[in-house]
Amino acid sequence: MSDYSYKHPSNVQLNKGHKHTDDFITKKYILKMLRDPQKLKSLIEEHRATPVGRAATRDHGVIQHSQDLQTLLDKLRRGSKENGFVTVCLRRHEDYRVGITTGVRGEPVEITEDSYSSEEACEHAIFLKRINRLLEEYSGEE
């Protein structure tokens, strides 16, 4: 019986196809939006107004994010969960915090000191943190 193990992981195992595609999309579309001050301001304001969108109710129709904001949110939610941000509720309707994950299932989440009075405010803070992290990651590239 032959041994099919390899000394080095393959590109598939390293998920290189996805990484290259994601990097291309980030450089081609996402960074253009984030580096345009007016566009960035508009995306931040749209997210502040409805951080998680709204389902349809009897009183109003569905409130969806714009295509640009949805594209940005999709990008910000992808990737490694190591040092990822999550909402942590300490006291319902009173105290929400940003948690930082380790990326390892079962390990505790580090909870930050900043407190938010609503889940939506905490989600918006996470959105801003993710944008800043992405801009730092691609700071040397045009």
Secondary structure, 3 states (H helix, E strand, C coil): CCCCCCCCCCCCCCCHHHHHHHHHHHHHHHHHHHHCHHHHHHHHHHHHHCCCCECCCCCCCCECCCHHHHHHHHHHHCCCCCCCEEEEEEECCCEEEEEECCCCCCCCCEEEEEEECCHHHHHHHHHHHHHHHHHHHCCCCC
